[in-house]
């Protein structure tokens, strides 16, 4: 269902003019409300293929795409015509329901485009039925949604939308990135469009302006938008899409992220209330794995999720335990006497509040700053079983990354190492191997599970690899995580239901090694 623009109660003066101006400007004006339905939940990615695809030769072609059969200037003219008629009709019938407004808008678009198509055919050539329908859709999107950006938001195969002025690139889940046509005619129009998207589809309470040149917002459907202007060469935006919701560990096994041995191990880790750091690079699948592990928490438990922007969505999942979902909030751009942005609520603030909420576990969407210190404190209190994600280049770098973040919070390196050693039980590293540019696929899989076994030599946390890659002398290699050794806490895991036989399979439960184009 498309968006609907409806008047709010703000007097009747200049109703037609205000509604018309809002429509012509492409965003809500004073006293008008624009609502947008949640985009469709993206479909899950297929499991990595068992056979390696043929290696392409020659350079990767960067495509430019524009599905419209006419210049976009024609869409802008049509939008203006429909906006005038729709503003007049809506102002004359103030009690019109939202569904009636949408139906009227669609009817006006059909009528205006049909008349225009007749004139256009006489001067520029007739359009096909599909072409005329594409024009109608584009006009509706300009009126009620995000214009040329909307088809990208609706495409279930797109993982990221990266915008730099008039250059737009999209990352797909299963094929190479490509450049598409611009989504706005100018930098000013792009800023207006992005502000419209935040206003109608996001949760931010402010706009991208010269006073607030940095803006982050969660969009409906779980996408995350980060944008900047005025402090960069051109307006920039990055929209990250989460394609999977409510997936369990068994679903990730079907996708090739882990095998049944690791699935059973991680299930036991959750039920044994072990504290886990899930690490990896951007887009590797850290959030998806933590969400799947969280669904193994007994539904009778009360847990808290702390995130910059909601991405876990456990509070919307009927299969999840009882969830107190807390979300950080940016300030309004002005600063108070303490130097902090007015209205700002940080993850550190949320940690302090969560300690008063009678939570059995705390799940942190992503640790990237001084909140690492209260996170470790939360890990070290209560019954355990908390989880968090962190960006790191490798499993070996996770501890150093956490140390760096704790030092930023004002603690010494020695103190940071000790807190990690006493708070974290396991590090699970998720790896992304993107071979789409060389004729392959994107492979997301757990590559290592490391156990933290306490304070070791020189005060540094001691650790051992429980799951990791393996190869034999003949060149046979498995890059995904397979069993290496029994963890020190094996007794706790056995009591949580782990069958030791799953750790006695040197190659795990994989039927064959991961097939890739390049050697990992």
C-alpha positions in Angstrom: 0.0 0.0 0.0 1.4 3.4 -0.9 1.8 6.4 1.4 -1.1 8.6 2.3 -0.8 12.3 3.0 -3.5 13.5 5.3 -4.2 16.9 7.0 -3.9 17.2 10.7 -5.9 19.6 12.9 -4.3 23.0 12.4 -7.1 25.2 11.3 -8.6 25.6 7.8 -6.7 28.7 6.6 -5.1 28.1 3.2 -5.8 24.3 3.4 -5.5 23.9 -0.4 -2.3 26.0 -0.6 -0.6 24.2 2.3 -1.5 20.7 1.0 -0.5 21.6 -2.5 2.9 23.1 -1.4 3.6 19.9 0.7 2.9 17.7 -2.3 4.9 19.9 -4.7 7.8 20.0 -2.3 7.9 16.2 -2.0 7.6 16.2 1.8 5.1 17.0 4.6 4.5 20.7 5.2 3.4 22.4 8.4 0.3 20.7 9.7 0.5 17.7 7.3 1.4 14.1 8.1 2.9 11.6 5.7 2.8 8.0 6.7 4.6 5.1 4.9 3.9 1.4 5.3 6.8 -0.9 6.3 8.6 -2.3 3.3 8.4 -6.0 2.6 10.6 -8.2 4.7 13.5 -9.2 2.5 13.8 -12.8 1.5 16.6 -14.9 3.0 19.8 -15.6 1.1 20.3 -19.0 -0.4 22.9 -21.4 1.0 26.3 -21.3 -0.6 26.5 -23.5 -3.7 28.3 -26.7 -3.5 30.0 -26.2 -6.8 32.3 -23.3 -7.5 31.0 -21.1 -10.3 33.2 -20.5 -13.4 35.7 -17.7 -13.0 34.8 -14.7 -15.1 37.4 -13.2 -17.3 37.8 -9.5 -18.1 36.7 -6.5 -16.0 33.5 -6.4 -14.0 31.0 -4.1 -15.8 29.5 -1.3 -13.8 25.9 -0.8 -15.0 23.7 2.2 -15.1 20.1 1.5 -14.7 17.0 3.6 -15.3 13.8 1.7 -15.9 11.7 4.7 -16.8 10.9 5.1 -20.5 10.9 8.9 -20.3 13.1 11.5 -18.8 12.5 12.1 -15.2 11.5 15.7 -15.9 8.3 14.4 -17.3 7.6 12.6 -14.0 8.1 15.9 -12.1 5.6 17.7 -14.4 3.0 14.9 -14.0 3.5 14.9 -10.2 2.9 18.7 -10.1 -0.4 18.3 -12.1 -1.7 15.5 -9.9 -0.6 17.3 -6.7 -2.7 20.4 -7.7 -5.8 18.3 -8.3 -5.3 16.2 -5.3 -4.8 19.2 -3.0 -8.0 20.8 -4.3 -10.1 17.7 -3.9 -8.8 16.8 -0.5 -9.3 20.4 0.9 -12.9 20.4 -0.4 -13.6 17.1 1.4 -11.9 17.4 4.8 -13.4 14.2 6.2 -12.0 12.0 3.5 -10.4 8.8 4.9 -6.8 7.8 4.3 -7.9 4.9 2.1 -10.2 7.3 0.1 -7.3 9.7 -0.4 -5.1 7.0 -1.7 -7.8 5.7 -4.0 -8.4 9.3 -5.3 -4.7 9.8 -5.8 -4.4 6.7 -7.8 -7.4 7.6 -9.9 -6.0 11.1 -10.6 -2.6 9.6 -11.5 -4.3 7.2 -14.0 -6.3 10.0 -15.5 -3.5 12.5 -15.8 -1.0 10.0 -17.1 -3.4 8.6 -19.7 -4.1 12.1 -21.1 -0.3 12.9 -21.0 0.5 9.6 -22.8 -1.7 10.5 -25.7 0.1 13.9 -26.2 3.5 12.3 -25.6 2.8 9.7 -28.3 2.1 12.4 -30.8 5.4 14.2 -30.2 7.8 11.6 -28.9 6.4 8.2 -29.8 3.9 5.9 -28.2 4.7 4.1 -24.9 4.2 0.4 -24.4 1.6 -0.6 -21.8 4.5 -1.6 -19.4 6.1 1.8 -20.0 3.0 3.7 -19.2 2.5 1.7 -16.1 6.1 2.4 -15.0 5.3 6.2 -15.4 2.2 5.8 -13.2 4.2 4.0 -10.5 6.9 6.6 -10.6 4.4 9.5 -10.2 2.8 7.7 -7.2 6.2 7.1 -5.6 7.0 10.8 -6.0 3.7 11.8 -4.4 3.4 9.3 -1.6 6.8 7.6 -1.0 10.5 8.2 -1.5 10.5 9.0 -5.2 13.3 7.3 -7.1 14.8 5.9 -3.9 11.7 3.8 -3.2 12.3 1.0 -5.8 15.7 0.5 -4.2 14.1 0.4 -0.7 11.6 -2.2 -1.9 14.1 -4.5 -3.7 14.5 -7.6 -1.5 17.9 -8.5 -3.1 19.6 -5.2 -2.1 21.7 -5.2 1.1 23.1 -1.7 1.0 22.3 1.6 -0.8 25.3 3.9 -0.9 24.7 7.5 -2.1 27.2 10.2 -2.8 25.5 13.1 -4.5 24.3 12.0 -7.9 26.2 8.7 -7.7 24.3 5.8 -6.2 25.7 2.2 -5.8 23.8 -0.8 -4.5 25.2 -4.0 -3.0 23.3 -7.1 -3.7 23.2 -10.3 -1.6 24.2 -12.6 -4.5 25.8 -10.7 -7.3 28.3 -7.8 -7.9 27.5 -4.3 -6.8 26.4 -1.9 -9.5 25.9 1.8 -10.0 22.3 2.9 -10.7 20.9 6.3 -11.7 20.7 9.3 -9.4 17.7 9.5 -7.0 17.6 13.4 -7.0 18.3 16.2 -9.5 20.7 18.1 -7.3 22.5 18.0 -3.9 19.8 20.2 -2.4 17.0 17.9 -3.8 18.9 14.9 -2.3 19.0 16.5 1.1 15.3 17.3 0.9 14.6 13.7 -0.2 16.7 12.2 2.7 14.9 14.4 5.2 11.6 13.3 3.8 12.6 9.6 4.2 13.6 10.2 7.8 10.4 12.2 8.5 8.1 9.6 6.9 9.9 6.3 7.4 12.3 6.9 10.2 12.4 7.6 13.9 14.6 10.7 14.1 13.2 13.9 15.4 15.4 16.3 13.5 16.5 17.0 10.0 19.8 17.1 8.1 20.8 20.8 8.2 23.9 23.0 8.4 23.3 23.0 12.2 22.9 19.2 12.4 25.1 17.9 9.5 25.2 14.3 10.8 22.0 12.2 11.2 21.3 8.6 11.8 17.9 7.0 11.8 16.2 3.6 11.8 13.7 3.1 8.9 10.6 1.0 8.9 11.3 -2.6 8.2 14.6 -2.5 10.1 16.9 -0.7 7.7 19.4 1.8 9.1 20.2 5.1 7.5 23.3 7.2 8.1 23.8 10.5 6.3 25.9 13.5 6.3 26.0 16.9 4.5 27.6 20.3 4.9 30.7 18.8 6.4 31.4 16.6 3.4 32.2 17.3 -0.2 28.6 16.3 -1.2 25.6 14.8 0.7 26.4 11.2 1.5 24.1 8.4 2.8 24.3 4.7 3.5 21.2 2.6 4.0 21.9 -0.9 5.4 19.2 -3.5 5.0 18.7 -6.6 7.2 17.3 -9.3 5.0 16.5 -11.8 7.7 14.2 -11.7 10.7 13.1 -14.4 13.2 15.7 -16.9 11.9 16.8 -19.6 14.3 20.1 -21.4 14.4 18.6 -24.2 12.3 17.8 -21.6 9.6 21.4 -20.3 9.6 22.6 -23.9 9.3 20.5 -24.3 6.2 22.1 -21.1 4.8 25.6 -22.5 5.4 26.6 -20.2 8.3 27.3 -23.1 10.6 26.8 -26.9 10.7 24.8 -29.1 13.1 27.7 -29.6 15.4 28.2 -25.9 16.0 24.5 -25.4 16.1 24.2 -27.8 19.1 27.3 -26.2 20.7 26.0 -22.6 20.5 22.6 -23.8 21.8 24.3 -25.3 24.8 26.4 -22.1 25.3 23.2 -20.0 25.5 21.4 -22.4 27.8 24.4 -22.7 30.1 24.3 -18.9 30.5 27.7 -18.2 29.0 28.7 -14.6 28.1 29.4 -14.3 24.4 31.0 -11.7 22.2 30.0 -12.1 18.5 32.6 -10.4 16.3 33.2 -9.9 12.6 33.4 -7.3 9.8 30.6 -5.1 8.7 27.8 -7.1 7.0 29.2 -10.5 8.0 26.0 -11.5 9.9 26.8 -10.7 13.5 23.4 -9.4 14.3 21.6 -12.3 12.5 23.7 -14.8 14.6 23.0 -13.1 17.9 19.3 -12.9 17.0 19.2 -16.6 16.3 21.1 -17.4 19.5 18.7 -15.3 21.5 15.8 -17.4 20.3 17.4 -20.2 22.3 16.9 -18.3 25.5 13.9 -19.8 27.5 10.8 -17.7 26.8 10.2 -17.4 30.5 13.2 -15.2 31.0 13.2 -11.4 31.0 16.0 -9.9 28.9 17.0 -6.5 27.7 18.2 -5.4 24.2 20.3 -2.2 24.0 20.9 -0.8 20.5 21.7 2.4 18.7 18.9 1.6 16.3 16.6 -1.4 16.6 18.0 -4.2 14.5 17.5 -7.3 16.6 13.7 -6.9 16.7 13.3 -9.5 19.3 10.6 -7.4 21.0 8.5 -8.0 17.8 9.1 -11.8 17.7 6.5 -14.0 19.2 9.1 -16.8 19.7 11.5 -14.6 21.7 11.6 -14.4 25.5 10.2 -11.4 27.4 12.1 -8.4 26.0 12.7 -4.9 27.3 13.9 -3.1 24.1 15.9 0.0 24.7 17.1 2.3 21.9 19.6 5.1 22.0 18.6 8.6 20.9 20.6 11.4 19.3 20.4 14.9 20.7 18.6 17.7 19.0 21.8 19.5 17.9 22.0 21.9 20.8 24.2 21.3 23.8 23.4 21.7 27.5 25.6 23.1 30.3 27.4 19.8 30.6 28.4 19.9 27.0 26.2 17.0 26.0 23.6 17.3 23.2 20.2 18.1 24.7 17.9 15.0 24.6 20.7 12.6 23.9 20.4 9.1 25.4 23.6 7.0 24.9 24.1 3.2 25.2 25.9 4.0 28.5 22.8 5.7 29.8 20.7 2.7 28.7 23.1 0.3 30.6 22.6 2.2 33.8 18.8 2.1 33.4 18.9 -1.6 32.4 20.4 -2.5 35.8 17.1 -1.3 37.4 14.9 -3.3 35.1 15.2 -6.8 36.7 16.7 -8.3 33.6 18.3 -11.8 33.5 20.4 -11.1 30.5 21.5 -8.1 28.4 22.0 -8.1 24.7 24.0 -5.2 23.1 23.4 -4.7 19.4 26.9 -3.2 18.8 29.7 -2.0 21.1 31.8 0.7 19.5 32.6 3.2 22.3 32.9 3.8 26.0 29.8 1.6 26.6 32.2 -1.4 26.5 32.9 -0.8 30.2 29.3 -1.0 31.5 28.8 -3.9 29.2 31.6 -5.9 30.9 30.2 -4.9 34.2 26.8 -6.3 33.2 28.4 -9.4 31.9 30.1 -9.9 35.3 26.9 -9.5 37.3 23.8 -11.6 37.7 23.5 -15.1 36.3 25.4 -14.5 33.0 24.2 -15.4 29.5 24.6 -11.9 28.0 25.7 -11.2 24.5 27.2 -8.3 22.4 28.6 -7.7 19.0 31.8 -5.8 18.1 33.6 -5.0 14.8 37.0 -6.7 14.6 39.3 -7.8 11.7 39.9 -11.2 13.2 39.1 -13.4 16.2 42.5 -12.6 17.6 41.9 -8.9 17.5 38.6 -9.0 19.5 40.3 -8.7 22.9 42.5 -5.9 21.8 39.5 -4.1 20.3 37.7 -4.4 23.6 40.7 -3.2 25.5 40.9 -0.1 23.3 37.3 0.7 24.0 37.6 0.2 27.8 40.7 2.5 27.8 38.5 5.1 26.1 36.2 4.9 29.1 39.2 5.9 31.3 40.4 2.5 32.6 44.0 1.2 32.3 45.1 -1.5 30.0 45.7 -3.8 32.9 42.2 -3.2 34.3 40.7 -3.8 30.8 42.4 -7.1 30.3 41.3 -8.3 33.8 37.7 -7.3 33.2 37.6 -9.1 29.9 39.1 -12.3 31.4 36.6 -12.3 34.2 33.5 -11.4 32.1 33.7 -13.0 28.7 33.3 -16.8 28.2 33.4 -17.2 24.4 34.2 -15.2 21.3 32.3 -16.3 18.2 33.8 -14.9 15.0 31.7 -14.6 11.8 33.5 -14.2 8.5 32.3 -12.7 5.2 34.0 -13.8 1.9 32.6 -11.8 -1.0 33.5 -13.4 -4.3 30.8 -11.8 -6.4 33.3 -9.7 -8.3 35.2 -12.7 -9.5 32.3 -14.9 -10.5 31.5 -16.4 -7.1 29.0 -15.8 -4.3 28.9 -14.2 -0.9 29.8 -16.7 1.9 28.9 -15.9 5.5 30.0 -18.4 8.1 31.3 -18.8 11.6 35.1 -19.4 11.3 36.1 -19.6 15.0 34.9 -20.1 18.5 37.4 -19.1 21.1 37.0 -19.8 24.8 38.3 -17.3 27.4 39.7 -19.4 30.3 40.7 -16.7 32.8 43.6 -14.4 33.5 46.8 -15.7 31.9 50.4 -14.7 31.7 51.1 -11.0 32.2 47.5 -10.5 33.1 46.3 -11.1 29.5 43.2 -13.3 29.1 44.1 -16.9 28.3 42.2 -18.5 25.5 41.9 -21.6 23.4 40.2 -22.3 20.1 37.3 -24.7 20.4 36.1 -24.4 16.8 38.2 -23.2 13.9 39.4 -23.9 10.3 41.2 -27.2 9.7 43.4 -28.7 7.0 45.3 -31.9 6.5 48.6 -32.6 4.9 47.1 -33.5 1.5 45.7 -30.0 1.0 42.1 -30.8 2.1 40.9 -27.6 3.9 37.7 -26.5 5.6 37.6 -22.7 6.2 34.4 -22.9 8.3 34.5 -23.7 12.0 34.9 -27.3 12.9 35.6 -28.9 16.4 39.2 -28.6 17.7 39.1 -29.4 21.4 36.9 -29.6 24.5 36.2 -26.4 26.3 37.2 -25.9 29.9 33.6 -25.4 30.8 32.5 -28.7 29.2 30.7 -29.8 32.4 28.4 -26.7 32.3 27.7 -27.4 28.6 26.9 -31.1 29.2 24.4 -30.1 31.9 22.9 -27.7 29.3 22.3 -30.7 27.0 25.4 -30.9 24.8 26.2 -34.3 23.4 30.0 -34.6 23.5 30.0 -36.6 20.3 29.4 -33.5 18.3 32.9 -32.3 19.4 34.5 -35.5 18.4 34.1 -35.0 14.6 37.3 -33.4 13.3 35.5 -32.1 10.2 32.3 -31.3 11.9 29.0 -32.2 10.1 30.0 -30.6 6.8 29.5 -33.0 3.9 32.2 -31.3 1.8 34.5 -28.3 2.3 33.4 -24.8 1.4 33.8 -24.3 -2.4 35.2 -20.9 -3.3 36.7 -19.4 -6.4 39.8 -18.2 -4.6 41.8 -20.0 -2.0 40.9 -18.9 1.6 
